[in-house]
């Protein structure tokens, strides 16, 4: 038996002040598919799972004091990357769904072969939609790409 771990996947677990509102927003704005929701006796979502293709994203309702108790006003330091086959079409969809309630950065080509745009959700989580446009990185002078062939 190998000592190497056998990974079966990875799934973000995101906290929202109002998971009911976040669930609706993620489905409406990003087009994610709701898989399951768990509600309390009052009907409020306390846990949910949405899907972006085969990827599952878990949501949890944490209440209005959660971030303040941590000394911040929203999530910090996390970026969720969602791979798409047409980033410009996804950008148009997101902008249309957002209307005047949020802002997405315009899609930009990156030197590592991706075209991306980023948007904050209503809970303050960062989402980048990512389309591979080249398998060749165009790095600045002095930078280099180091690939591991065993991965």
Buried (B, 14 or more C-beta within 10 A) or exposed (E): EEEEEEEEEEEBEBBBBBBBBBBBBBBEBBBBEBEEBEBEEEEEBBBBBBEBEEBBBBBBBBEEEBBEEEEEEBBEEEEBBBBBEEBBEBBEBBBEBBEEEBEBEEBEBEEEBBBBBBBBBBBBBBBBBBBEEEEEBEEEEEEEEEEEEEE
